[in-house]
Amino acid sequence: MAEIPEAQWHALTATAGLPFYSWSWLLALERSGSVAPRQGWQPCHLTLWRAETLIAAAPLYLKGHSYGEFVFDQSFAELAAQLGQRYYPKLLGMSPLSPVLGYRFFTAHGEDPAQLTAVLLQQIDRFCREQKIFSCNFLYVDPQWQPLAEAAGCATWINQQSLWSNQNYASFDDYLRSFNANQRRNIKRERKSVQSAGLSVTPLLGADLTAGLLERMHRFYAQHCSRWGPWGSKYLTEAFFSQEASALQEHLVLFSAHRGDPQSPVAMSLCVRSEEQLWGRYWGSDEEIDNLHFEVCYYAPIEWAISQGLRSFDPGAGGSHKRRRGFVARPHASLHRWYHEPFETILRRWLPEANAQQYLQIEAVNAELPFTVNLPAFQDSAA
């Protein structure tokens, strides 16, 4: 990212309103060593210029594994091996380590996005074939960009994510009224148990995000990851928090669980915000307290999002327990290009049925939600 002028990158990406694709965020990942060749992430960004003006860009990485993506393609790797092919390295488009909807090729205002999408894909195809790269994969794609890439030949694979949507709630109590009586009692009981432990939760942002607090967040994050051993998904380095996060302060919100001073937390979660959205990313705790995770990672951020008039909250990947706490299952698409004809033939035959089953699963999950919410016709809108 350091090789790309910040102002020019910002001119392409600013209107998307996604902090995870800002020049500062992507640079911080690289400069902190969180995203680097030794970690299996080789930055390989593609840019398109007209004279000295950047008119299109695709954030891309060569990956030596499938960790940190949260779209699980290990079965693809196994199939490639059965066909005698080397699956890695693969070319990947996403904001590293962040399962955040919105990947696209960013294009300058006044340019033709469909035309530039086709041009960049042609360059990607040439690069992959010359370098004998097996596949190119775009994850968590922007639904508005998806048809452009599909028209240029990308195959679509549907997965699911969780999302809370603000139905014009006036307060957290107003939000609770959308639940059935049983789950409303459960949520009140879970929140009360945290209060009974003597804890308050305070959102901290702006000038309250001191260097010491950000370093403390790294310790919480590392401690939580270590509990899961080799599956702990500890990707961010200490330098990301101690040296780089200060440049990202305008987008960060920490939810501090404390007894007394919010700057002395016993647990904390880190969220990222834009003008309209909130994303939950990391958390950790010094104490084992019932329901503290739900309070710091779900309830307090939802309450704050309502107070700020934000329209949605993405709590992160995984976790069926999210469904009972206000999060709806929604589809997200990844787009793929393969450079091995037998493999591509197999996958393109498999994908329609796999995607249909995913839509059915999403409908089944949402049919069991203990709250009322306006649900769009996901399959129709995705098609």
DOFI-217608 format. One record per atom (N, C-alpha, C): residue in one letter; x, y, z. Coordinates in pm, whole numbers, padded with zeros to 5 digits, always signed. Layout:
aXYZ/...
This chain:
m+00082-00121+00000/m+00000+00000+00000/m+00085+00125+00000/a+00204+00116+00058/a+00291+00234+00063/a+00333+00280-00076/e+00322+00194-00175/e+00360+00230-00312/e+00248+00302-00386/i+00130+00310-00326/i+00014+00373-00389/i-00015+00505-00318/p-00027+00616-00389/p-00051+00745-00323/p-00181+00743-00243/e-00172+00785-00118/e-00287+00780-00029/e-00406+00859-00084/a-00380+00979-00133/a-00490+01064-00180/a-00562+01000-00298/q-00488+00937-00386/q-00551+00876-00502/q-00632+00752-00462/w-00579+00673-00370/w-00655+00558-00320/w-00782+00605-00251/h-00770+00709-00171/h-00884+00762-00098/h-00992+00812-00194/a-00952+00871-00305/a-01048+00921-00402/a-01134+00809-00459/l-01077+00688-00469/l-01152+00574-00521/l-01242+00511-00417/t-01198+00503-00292/t-01264+00420-00191/t-01352+00497-00094/a-01338+00628-00087/a-01406+00706+00018/a-01557+00690+00014/t-01614+00690-00105/t-01760+00685-00115/t-01816+00551-00069/a-01735+00446-00063/a-01783+00316-00018/a-01814+00316+00131/g-01751+00405+00208/g-01778+00413+00350/g-01734+00291+00429/l-01630+00223+00383/l-01582+00101+00448/l-01442+00124+00504/p-01427+00139+00634/p-01293+00161+00691/p-01194+00051+00656/f-01243-00070+00636/f-01155-00185+00612/f-01085-00179+00477/y-01129-00090+00387/y-01062-00074+00259/y-00995+00062+00246/s-00986+00134+00356/s-00914+00260+00352/s-00764+00234+00339/w-00695+00330+00283/w-00549+00320+00268/w-00483+00300+00404/s-00531+00371+00505/s-00470+00363+00639/s-00486+00225+00699/w-00603+00165+00683/w-00628+00033+00741/w-00540-00073+00675/l-00540-00075+00544/l-00462-00175+00472/l-00312-00155+00494/l-00269-00029+00500/l-00128-00002+00528/l-00091-00048+00668/a-00179-00024+00766/a-00151-00065+00904/a-00134-00216+00913/l-00214-00291+00842/l-00200-00436+00843/l-00064-00479+00788/e-00021-00413+00681/e+00107-00448+00620/e+00224-00402+00708/r+00219-00277+00751/r+00333-00219+00823/r+00353-00284+00960/s+00243-00332+01020/s+00253-00396+01152/s+00303-00540+01142/g+00312-00593+01019/g+00352-00732+01003/g+00239-00831+01021/s+00115-00781+01037/s+00000-00872+01049/s-00032-00937+00916/v-00011-00864+00808/v-00031-00914+00672/v+00103-00901+00601/a+00169-01014+00581/a+00305-01015+00525/a+00333-01152+00466/p+00432-01161+00376/p+00463-01292+00316/p+00489-01401+00418/r+00558-01367+00528/r+00588-01471+00626/r+00463-01520+00698/q+00354-01442+00690/q+00227-01483+00748/q+00135-01548+00643/g+00187-01565+00523/g+00108-01626+00417/g+00021-01529+00340/w+00046-01398+00359/w-00028-01294+00287/w+00073-01208+00211/q+00079-01223+00080/q+00168-01140-00001/q+00084-01032-00070/p+00096-00905-00028/p+00021-00799-00098/p+00055-00798-00246/c-00051-00792-00327/c-00034-00801-00473/c-00141-00715-00539/h-00152-00590-00494/h-00261-00503-00536/h-00248-00467-00684/l-00364-00461-00750/l-00370-00429-00892/l-00427-00288-00908/t-00355-00204-00981/t-00401-00067-01005/t-00403-00038-01154/l-00496+00047-01193/l-00512+00087-01332/l-00504+00239-01340/w-00418+00289-01428/w-00388+00432-01434/w-00421+00488-01573/r-00464+00610-01574/r-00471+00689-01697/r-00373+00803-01679/a-00259+00792-01747/a-00147+00885-01725/a-00109+00878-01577/e-00118+00989-01504/e-00078+00992-01363/e-00196+00977-01268/t-00313+00944-01322/t-00434+00936-01239/t-00477+00791-01219/l-00497+00753-01094/l-00545+00620-01060/l-00695+00614-01089/i-00737+00523-01177/i-00879+00516-01212/i-00946+00387-01165/a-00869+00288-01121/a-00929+00165-01068/a-00825+00092-00983/a-00874+00019-00884/a-00784-00057-00797/a-00855-00179-00742/a-00780-00286-00727/a-00830-00411-00669/a-00733-00453-00559/p-00775-00448-00431/p-00690-00500-00324/p-00677-00652-00340/l-00556-00701-00355/l-00534-00843-00381/l-00416-00895-00299/y-00420-01026-00271/y-00314-01089-00194/y-00291-01230-00250/l-00165-01269-00255/l-00131-01408-00281/l-00132-01480-00147/k-00208-01587-00139/k-00225-01659-00012/k-00163-01797-00020/g-00091-01834+00085/g-00032-01966+00093/g-00113-02061+00178/h-00231-02019+00225/h-00320-02101+00306/h-00459-02038+00300/s-00553-02092+00377/s-00690-02039+00377/s-00730-01979+00510/y-00634-01954+00599/y-00666-01897+00730/y-00694-01747+00718/g-00777-01698+00810/g-00806-01555+00815/g-00903-01508+00710/e-00972-01601+00647/e-01067-01566+00540/e-01212-01585+00584/f-01238-01691+00662/f-01371-01722+00715/f-01469-01763+00606/v-01418-01796+00488/v-01492-01867+00385/v-01411-01994+00362/f-01469-02106+00396/f-01389-02227+00414/f-01386-02308+00285/d-01273-02296+00215/d-01257-02362+00086/d-01162-02481+00092/q-01143-02536+00213/q-01049-02649+00224/q-01094-02768+00140/s-01225-02784+00120/s-01272-02893+00033/s-01230-02869-00111/f-01220-02741-00151/f-01169-02711-00285/f-01023-02755-00297/a-00947-02728-00191/a-00805-02767-00192/a-00791-02918-00200/e-00879-02991-00130/e-00873-03137-00135/e-00907-03189-00274/l-01007-03128-00338/l-01043-03169-00474/l-00928-03143-00570/a-00863-03027-00557/a-00749-02997-00644/a-00640-03103-00627/a-00615-03142-00502/a-00513-03245-00477/a-00550-03377-00544/q-00679-03412-00539/q-00724-03536-00603/q-00704-03532-00753/l-00708-03410-00808/l-00687-03393-00952/l-00539-03373-00985/g-00453-03387-00884/g-00309-03373-00906/g-00263-03231-00924/q-00339-03134-00868/q-00307-02994-00886/q-00266-02930-00752/r-00184-02829-00760/r-00141-02753-00642/r-00238-02636-00622/y-00310-02635-00512/y-00413-02533-00488/y-00353-02399-00446/y-00244-02404-00369/y-00180-02281-00320/y-00049-02257-00396/p-00009-02129-00412/p-00079-02010-00366/p-00201-01978-00453/k-00294-01907-00395/k-00412-01862-00466/k-00416-01710-00458/l-00485-01647-00551/l-00502-01502-00550/l-00634-01471-00480/l-00630-01376-00388/l-00745-01348-00302/l-00774-01200-00298/g-00902-01165-00311/g-00947-01029-00293/g-01039-01019-00173/m-00997-00949-00070/m-01078-00920+00048/m-00999-00822+00134/s-01063-00769+00238/s-00989-00696+00340/s-00935-00800+00438/p-00804-00817+00449/p-00748-00929+00523/p-00801-00940+00665/l-00832-01063+00704/l-00869-01098+00840/l-01004-01043+00881/s-01078-00983+00788/s-01203-00914+00820/s-01316-00966+00731/p-01404-01050+00785/p-01517-01100+00706/p-01625-00993+00693/v-01595-00891+00614/v-01679-00772+00603/v-01731-00758+00461/l-01862-00752+00448/l-01924-00739+00317/l-01883-00608+00252/g-01847-00615+00122/g-01818-00491+00050/g-01702-00495-00046/y-01642-00614-00069/y-01530-00618-00164/y-01578-00585-00304/r-01498-00506-00375/r-01525-00472-00513/r-01397-00419-00576/f-01398-00401-00705/f-01295-00323-00770/f-01338-00176-00757/f-01254-00096-00700/f-01288+00045-00677/f-01252+00125-00802/t-01348+00203-00849/t-01329+00277-00974/t-01356+00425-00953/a-01291+00506-01034/a-01304+00652-01022/a-01441+00697-01071/h-01487+00806-01011/h-01614+00867-01050/h-01607+00907-01199/g-01716+00873-01270/g-01722+00906-01412/g-01672+00796-01504/e-01606+00696-01446/e-01561+00582-01527/e-01672+00476-01535/d-01660+00385-01630/d-01757+00278-01648/d-01714+00158-01563/p-01783+00130-01449/p-01740+00020-01361/p-01740-00115-01431/a-01838-00140-01519/a-01843-00269-01589/a-01722-00286-01681/q-01688-00182-01752/q-01575-00189-01843/q-01445-00210-01767/l-01427-00134-01658/l-01302-00146-01582/l-01295-00280-01509/t-01409-00331-01465/t-01410-00465-01405/t-01359-00568-01506/a-01407-00559-01628/a-01363-00653-01732/a-01214-00638-01761/v-01166-00514-01766/v-01024-00489-01794/v-00937-00548-01682/l-00973-00523-01557/l-00893-00574-01445/l-00897-00726-01440/l-01011-00785-01468/l-01019-00931-01468/l-00933-00991-01579/q-00925-00925-01692/q-00835-00972-01798/q-00690-00973-01752/q-00651-00869-01680/q-00514-00862-01627/q-00490-00969-01521/i-00591-00991-01437/i-00580-01096-01336/i-00567-01233-01401/d-00649-01259-01502/d-00640-01388-01572/d-00501-01409-01632/r-00449-01307-01697/r-00317-01318-01758/r-00211-01345-01652/f-00216-01271-01542/f-00119-01289-01433/f-00126-01431-01378/c-00247-01479-01351/c-00261-01612-01291/c-00212-01721-01384/r-00241-01707-01512/r-00195-01809-01606/r-00044-01806-01622/e+00012-01686-01629/e+00158-01676-01643/e+00230-01730-01521/q+00173-01706-01402/q+00238-01749-01278/q+00191-01888-01232/k+00104-01951-01314/k+00053-02084-01282/k-00019-02086-01146/i-00101-01984-01125/i-00183-01975-01005/i-00317-02042-01035/f-00360-02125-00943/f-00474-02214-00967/f-00608-02139-00970/s-00623-02036-00885/s-00754-01972-00875/s-00741-01828-00828/c-00847-01752-00856/c-00863-01617-00803/c-00998-01611-00735/n-01002-01555-00613/n-01121-01562-00529/n-01149-01425-00466/f-01271-01376-00482/f-01313-01249-00421/f-01416-01282-00314/l-01389-01243-00190/l-01475-01281-00078/l-01554-01163-00026/y-01674-01193+00025/y-01763-01092+00085/y-01786-00976-00012/v-01830-01011-00132/v-01835-00909-00237/v-01955-00816-00217/d-01937-00694-00261/d-02042-00594-00262/d-02155-00642-00355/p-02279-00653-00305/p-02388-00701-00392/p-02409-00616-00516/q-02373-00488-00511/q-02390-00403-00629/q-02282-00430-00734/w-02165-00475-00690/w-02058-00508-00784/w-02070-00650-00837/q-02133-00736-00760/q-02142-00878-00794/q-02190-00903-00937/p-02297-00839-00985/p-02341-00868-01123/p-02238-00832-01229/l-02157-00730-01203/l-02054-00692-01301/l-01949-00801-01313/a-01909-00857-01199/a-01808-00963-01201/a-01867-01093-01257/e-01993-01121-01225/e-02057-01240-01281/e-02069-01229-01433/a-02103-01111-01482/a-02113-01091-01627/a-01980-01112-01696/a-01870-01091-01621/a-01736-01111-01677/a-01685-01253-01652/g-01772-01343-01604/g-01735-01484-01598/g-01706-01541-01461/c-01722-01466-01355/c-01695-01520-01221/c-01808-01614-01177/a-01772-01720-01107/a-01869-01813-01051/a-01902-01771-00908/t-02027-01788-00868/t-02076-01740-00739/t-02099-01854-00643/w-02047-01838-00521/w-02068-01934-00413/w-02132-01860-00297/i-02248-01907-00250/i-02322-01841-00143/i-02288-01903-00009/n-02257-01818+00089/n-02244-01858+00229/n-02333-01767+00311/q-02323-01774+00444/q-02409-01691+00526/q-02332-01620+00635/q-02389-01508+00679/q-02332-01429+00786/q-02444-01381+00877/s-02409-01320+00989/s-02507-01266+01082/s-02511-01114+01070/l-02629-01058+01089/l-02640-00913+01083/l-02757-00867+01169/w-02733-00762+01247/w-02840-00692+01318/w-02876-00568+01238/s-03006-00543+01223/s-03052-00427+01149/s-03137-00340+01240/n-03115-00212+01231/n-03190-00115+01311/n-03325-00089+01246/q-03431-00132+01313/q-03567-00112+01262/q-03625+00017+01321/n-03543+00122+01317/n-03584+00253+01371/n-03619+00244+01519/y-03536+00169+01595/y-03560+00156+01738/y-03528+00287+01809/a-03610+00321+01907/a-03588+00443+01985/a-03492+00419+02100/s-03481+00295+02146/s-03397+00262+02261/s-03376+00112+02263/f-03289+00065+02354/f-03268-00079+02368/f-03396-00146+02416/d-03470-00081+02505/d-03597-00138+02552/d-03696-00151+02436/d-03695-00053+02348/d-03780-00061+02229/d-03739-00180+02144/y-03611-00201+02130/y-03559-00317+02056/y-03602-00447+02122/l-03595-00454+02255/l-03633-00576+02326/l-03778-00615+02301/r-03861-00517+02275/r-04002-00547+02251/r-04025-00626+02123/s-03923-00635+02038/s-03938-00716+01916/s-03923-00865+01945/f-03873-00902+02064/f-03853-01043+02101/f-03980-01102+02160/n-03989-01235+02154/n-04097-01301+02226/n-04070-01290+02376/a-04170-01313+02456/a-04161-01287+02601/a-04051-01368+02666/n-04034-01494+02625/n-03934-01580+02687/n-03793-01530+02662/q-03761-01497+02538/q-03626-01452+02509/q-03601-01312+02562/r-03706-01231+02569/r-03690-01097+02629/r-03648-01111+02775/r-03709-01204+02848/r-03670-01229+02987/r-03526-01279+02995/n-03489-01368+02901/n-03352-01421+02902/n-03248-01311+02883/i-03272-01221+02789/i-03176-01113+02764/i-03167-01021+02885/k-03280-00987+02944/k-03277-00904+03065/k-03200-00972+03177/r-03219-01104+03190/r-03147-01179+03294/r-02998-01180+03266/e-02958-01199+03138/e-02817-01201+03103/e-02752-01066+03132/r-02819-00957+03098/r-02762-00825+03123/r-02753-00798+03274/k-02855-00841+03348/k-02855-00818+03492/k-02743-00895+03561/s-02709-01014+03511/s-02603-01093+03574/s-02469-01022+03565/v-02446-00948+03458/v-02323-00870+03445/v-02323-00754+03544/q-02436-00687+03556/q-02448-00578+03652/q-02429-00630+03795/s-02481-00750+03822/s-02468-00808+03956/s-02324-00842+03990/a-02241-00858+03888/a-02099-00881+03911/a-02024-00751+03936/g-02097-00641+03941/g-02038-00511+03971/g-01977-00441+03850/l-02016-00483+03731/l-01955-00429+03610/l-02048-00333+03538/s-01988-00228+03484/s-02054-00138+03391/s-01981-00146+03258/v-02050-00115+03150/v-01988-00116+03018/v-02000+00023+02958/t-01885+00079+02919/t-01878+00215+02866/t-01816+00214+02728/p-01881+00276+02629/p-01817+00290+02498/p-01712+00400+02501/l-01595+00372+02446/l-01485+00467+02443/l-01443+00490+02299/l-01428+00616+02262/l-01386+00649+02126/l-01317+00785+02128/g-01260+00821+02014/g-01195+00951+02004/g-01078+00966+02099/a-01078+01075+02175/a-00967+01107+02265/a-00954+01007+02379/d-01060+00929+02406/d-01053+00830+02514/d-00971+00707+02476/l-00939+00694+02347/l-00862+00578+02302/l-00713+00605+02319/t-00666+00592+02439/t-00525+00618+02470/t-00438+00503+02420/a-00309+00530+02408/a-00216+00426+02367/a-00219+00308+02465/g-00227+00340+02594/g-00232+00234+02694/g-00355+00146+02680/l-00468+00208+02647/l-00591+00132+02632/l-00584+00042+02508/l-00526+00091+02401/l-00513+00010+02280/l-00416-00107+02302/e-00310-00083+02377/e-00218-00193+02411/e-00289-00296+02500/r-00375-00245+02590/r-00453-00335+02675/r-00546-00420+02589/m-00602-00360+02484/m-00689-00435+02394/m-00613-00547+02327/h-00488-00523+02291/h-00408-00630+02231/h-00390-00745+02329/r-00367-00715+02455/r-00349-00822+02553/r-00478-00904+02569/f-00591-00835+02570/f-00718-00908+02576/f-00734-00998+02454/y-00705-00942+02338/y-00717-01016+02211/y-00625-01138+02211/a-00499-01119+02249/a-00403-01230+02248/a-00441-01336+02351/q-00488-01290+02466/q-00528-01383+02571/q-00647-01468+02528/h-00744-01405+02464/h-00860-01479+02417/h-00821-01581+02310/c-00737-01539+02216/c-00694-01630+02109/c-00618-01750+02165/s-00538-01726+02268/s-00455-01834+02322/s-00539-01945+02385/r-00661-01913+02425/r-00747-02015+02485/r-00786-02124+02386/w-00775-02092+02257/w-00817-02187+02155/w-00699-02259+02091/g-00580-02241+02148/g-00464-02312+02099/g-00436-02281+01953/p-00402-02384+01872/p-00367-02359+01731/p-00485-02309+01648/w-00607-02316+01703/w-00724-02267+01632/w-00765-02128+01681/g-00676-02059+01747/g-00709-01932+01811/g-00721-01813+01719/s-00680-01825+01594/s-00694-01716+01495/s-00629-01587+01543/k-00510-01598+01601/k-00437-01479+01645/k-00355-01428+01526/y-00410-01330+01455/y-00348-01282+01333/y-00283-01145+01349/l-00341-01059+01431/l-00290-00923+01443/l-00171-00919+01539/t-00068-00847+01502/t+00050-00834+01586/t+00029-00724+01691/e+00116-00724+01790/e+00110-00619+01892/e+00130-00482+01829/a+00213-00475+01725/a+00241-00347+01659/a+00115-00288+01596/f+00021-00372+01553/f-00102-00319+01495/f-00176-00235+01598/f-00177-00281+01723/f-00246-00208+01829/f-00161-00094+01884/s-00033-00118+01905/s+00049-00020+01976/s+00102+00090+01885/q+00125+00060+01757/q+00186+00158+01668/q+00092+00208+01558/e-00001+00123+01514/e-00080+00156+01396/e-00223+00200+01428/a-00280+00149+01538/a-00422+00173+01563/a-00453+00320+01586/s-00356+00398+01633/s-00382+00540+01657/s-00422+00612+01529/a-00371+00565+01414/a-00407+00626+01286/a-00549+00590+01244/l-00608+00493+01312/l-00742+00445+01277/l-00846+00487+01379/q-00809+00576+01473/q-00894+00607+01587/q-01033+00653+01549/e-01046+00727+01440/e-01177+00780+01405/e-01278+00670+01376/h-01229+00548+01349/h-01319+00438+01316/h-01334+00337+01430/l-01263+00353+01541/l-01262+00253+01647/l-01355+00292+01761/v-01421+00190+01818/v-01499+00205+01941/v-01463+00087+02030/l-01419+00115+02151/l-01392+00010+02249/l-01504+00009+02351/f-01553-00110+02384/f-01655-00125+02487/f-01587-00184+02610/s-01569-00098+02710/s-01493-00132+02830/s-01587-00178+02942/a-01565-00302+02990/a-01636-00352+03107/a-01547-00329+03228/h-01597-00254+03325/h-01508-00205+03432/h-01582-00195+03564/r-01504-00186+03670/r-01553-00152+03803/r-01486-00021+03842/g-01551+00088+03810/g-01492+00219+03839/g-01446+00288+03714/d-01314+00291+03690/d-01256+00366+03581/d-01266+00288+03450/p-01332+00344+03346/p-01339+00274+03216/p-01202+00249+03154/q-01100+00329+03196/q-00966+00308+03143/q-00895+00190+03209/s-00963+00125+03306/s-00907+00006+03373/s-01005-00110+03357/p-01019-00162+03237/p-01121-00264+03211/p-01081-00402+03261/v-01182-00482+03292/v-01160-00624+03318/v-01195-00706+03194/a-01263-00643+03099/a-01294-00705+02970/a-01319-00593+02870/m-01300-00623+02743/m-01317-00518+02643/m-01339-00581+02506/s-01419-00514+02425/s-01434-00552+02285/s-01394-00435+02197/l-01344-00466+02079/l-01307-00365+01980/l-01404-00374+01864/c-01467-00261+01833/c-01556-00252+01718/c-01504-00145+01623/v-01548-00153+01500/v-01512-00056+01396/v-01641+00005+01345/r-01640+00135+01323/r-01763+00202+01280/r-01741+00287+01156/s-01848+00307+01083/s-01855+00407+00977/s-01970+00500+01012/e-02010+00583+00919/e-02122+00673+00946/e-02253+00597+00963/e-02262+00476+00907/e-02389+00404+00908/e-02382+00266+00970/q-02262+00209+00984/q-02251+00071+01025/q-02155+00054+01142/l-02170-00061+01210/l-02080-00101+01316/l-02042-00247+01291/w-01914-00278+01316/w-01865-00414+01300/w-01797-00457+01430/g-01832-00574+01480/g-01763-00630+01595/g-01643-00711+01549/r-01527-00692+01614/r-01408-00761+01566/r-01342-00848+01673/y-01299-00792+01787/y-01218-00868+01881/y-01264-00840+02025/w-01233-00936+02114/w-01266-00914+02254/w-01177-01002+02341/g-01180-00975+02470/g-01109-01057+02567/g-01148-01016+02706/s-01117-01102+02805/s-01156-01077+02943/s-01055-01136+03040/d-01037-01068+03152/d-00952-01120+03258/d-01027-01212+03353/e-01160-01206+03350/e-01241-01282+03444/e-01345-01364+03369/e-01378-01479+03424/e-01484-01563+03370/e-01615-01523+03438/i-01695-01448+03370/i-01821-01398+03424/i-01933-01437+03328/d-02035-01500+03381/d-02146-01544+03297/d-02203-01428+03216/n-02221-01452+03088/n-02288-01359+02996/n-02209-01232+02966/l-02086-01222+03016/l-02008-01101+02990/l-01978-01087+02840/h-01951-01197+02774/h-01926-01192+02630/h-02046-01135+02556/f-02167-01180+02593/f-02287-01130+02526/f-02304-00980+02550/e-02275-00936+02669/e-02292-00794+02702/e-02193-00706+02628/v-02065-00744+02632/v-01961-00658+02575/v-01959-00664+02423/c-01995-00780+02367/c-01983-00798+02222/c-02114-00779+02147/y-02229-00791+02214/y-02357-00780+02145/y-02446-00669+02202/y-02483-00682+02330/y-02586-00593+02383/y-02539-00449+02394/a-02421-00426+02451/a-02372-00288+02462/a-02349-00224+02324/p-02288-00295+02226/p-02275-00236+02093/p-02410-00208+02026/i-02509-00298+02043/i-02640-00271+01986/i-02702-00148+02049/e-02692-00137+02180/e-02748-00020+02250/e-02682+00108+02201/w-02550+00103+02183/w-02479+00221+02135/w-02516+00252+01990/a-02528+00148+01906/a-02566+00168+01767/a-02702+00234+01756/i-02795+00193+01841/i-02928+00257+01841/i-02916+00404+01879/s-02835+00433+01980/s-02820+00572+02026/s-02756+00660+01920/q-02674+00599+01833/q-02605+00675+01728/q-02682+00676+01595/g-02792+00604+01590/g-02870+00598+01467/g-02804+00517+01357/l-02715+00424+01392/l-02652+00340+01291/l-02754+00239+01237/r-02737+00202+01112/r-02839+00117+01050/r-02814-00031+01065/s-02690-00072+01095/s-02663-00215+01105/s-02541-00242+01191/f-02533-00367+01239/f-02421-00412+01321/f-02388-00555+01279/d-02268-00573+01226/d-02217-00704+01187/d-02128-00754+01300/p-02167-00862+01370/p-02092-00904+01490/p-01971-00990+01460/g-01946-01023+01333/g-01832-01108+01301/g-01876-01247+01260/a-01780-01330+01226/a-01808-01462+01171/a-01851-01560+01279/g-01930-01659+01236/g-01961-01774+01321/g-02058-01745+01433/g-02096-01853+01504/g-02171-01838+01626/g-02322-01846+01609/s-02379-01967+01620/s-02525-01981+01612/s-02593-01913+01730/h-02520-01891+01841/h-02577-01824+01957/h-02617-01679+01926/k-02564-01624+01818/k-02600-01488+01781/k-02747-01479+01742/r-02801-01585+01687/r-02938-01581+01635/r-03038-01547+01744/r-03018-01597+01863/r-03114-01573+01971/r-03095-01435+02035/r-02999-01361+01986/r-02971-01230+02047/r-02984-01116+01947/g-03061-01140+01843/g-03100-01030+01756/g-03039-01029+01618/f-02962-01132+01583/f-02892-01131+01456/f-02958-01227+01357/v-02976-01179+01238/v-03043-01253+01132/v-02938-01318+01041/a-02968-01438+00993/a-02882-01502+00894/a-02907-01440+00758/r-02799-01398+00692/r-02811-01335+00561/r-02705-01393+00467/p-02735-01400+00339/p-02638-01456+00245/p-02527-01357+00213/h-02410-01408+00187/h-02304-01328+00125/h-02239-01414+00017/a-02194-01347-00085/a-02140-01418-00202/a-01988-01405-00208/s-01924-01512-00248/s-01785-01505-00293/s-01784-01540-00440/l-01690-01481-00512/l-01679-01500-00657/l-01545-01564-00690/h-01547-01653-00789/h-01429-01736-00813/h-01400-01750-00962/r-01269-01761-00991/r-01220-01793-01125/r-01114-01902-01108/w-01128-02006-01186/w-01033-02118-01179/w-00963-02135-01312/y-00839-02176-01305/y-00756-02186-01425/y-00716-02330-01455/h-00806-02423-01418/h-00788-02565-01446/h-00925-02616-01490/e-00938-02651-01617/e-01070-02677-01676/e-01147-02790-01608/p-01087-02906-01579/p-01165-03011-01512/p-01217-02966-01375/f-01134-02896-01299/f-01176-02846-01168/f-01293-02749-01184/e-01280-02655-01277/e-01385-02557-01299/e-01516-02624-01340/t-01509-02724-01424/t-01630-02794-01468/t-01702-02858-01349/i-01626-02922-01262/i-01685-02987-01144/i-01752-02883-01054/l-01682-02773-01026/l-01735-02673-00933/l-01857-02602-00991/r-01853-02570-01117/r-01968-02499-01175/r-02092-02589-01182/r-02074-02717-01190/r-02189-02809-01184/r-02241-02821-01041/w-02153-02811-00944/w-02191-02828-00804/w-02255-02703-00743/l-02212-02586-00786/l-02251-02462-00719/l-02402-02434-00720/p-02475-02454-00829/p-02619-02421-00823/p-02693-02494-00712/e-02669-02623-00697/e-02736-02698-00591/e-02685-02656-00453/a-02554-02634-00441/a-02500-02590-00312/a-02558-02456-00271/n-02570-02365-00366/n-02626-02234-00334/n-02774-02243-00297/a-02849-02327-00370/a-02990-02345-00337/a-03007-02400-00196/q-02921-02494-00158/q-02927-02549-00023/q-02892-02445+00083/q-02798-02357+00049/q-02761-02252+00144/q-02879-02157+00167/y-02949-02121+00062/y-03065-02034+00077/y-03173-02101+00163/l-03194-02231+00142/l-03292-02303+00223/l-03251-02306+00370/q-03120-02323+00395/q-03072-02323+00533/q-03092-02187+00598/i-03065-02081+00524/i-03085-01946+00578/i-03232-01924+00612/e-03321-01967+00523/e-03463-01952+00550/e-03504-02032+00674/a-03449-02152+00689/a-03483-02235+00805/a-03434-02173+00935/v-03313-02118+00932/v-03259-02052+01051/v-03346-01934+01090/n-03381-01853+00993/n-03458-01732+01023/n-03602-01761+01063/a-03653-01878+01023/a-03789-01916+01063/a-03798-01944+01212/e-03681-01969+01277/e-03679-02001+01419/e-03638-01882+01506/l-03624-01765+01449/l-03580-01649+01527/l-03684-01613+01633/p-03637-01579+01754/p-03732-01544+01862/p-03768-01395+01863/f-03764-01330+01749/f-03797-01188+01740/f-03853-01160+01601/t-03919-01048+01590/t-03976-01008+01461/t-03882-00911+01392/v-03867-00928+01261/v-03780-00843+01182/v-03826-00849+01037/n-03808-00741+00965/n-03843-00740+00824/n-03734-00811+00745/l-03768-00922+00683/l-03671-01001+00607/l-03697-00984+00458/p-03594-00946+00381/p-03611-00943+00236/p-03611-01083+00178/a-03655-01095+00055/a-03648-01223-00015/a-03505-01241-00064/f-03420-01305+00018/f-03277-01308-00007/f-03244-01368-00143/q-03306-01481-00175/q-03269-01548-00300/q-03308-01464-00420/d-03425-01402-00414/d-03467-01318-00525/d-03375-01198-00542/s-03339-01133-00428/s-03254-01015-00438/s-03114-01051-00483/a-03065-01170-00441/a-02930-01210-00482/a-02927-01248-00629/a-03035-01305-00677/a-03038-01343-00818/a-03042-01220-00908/
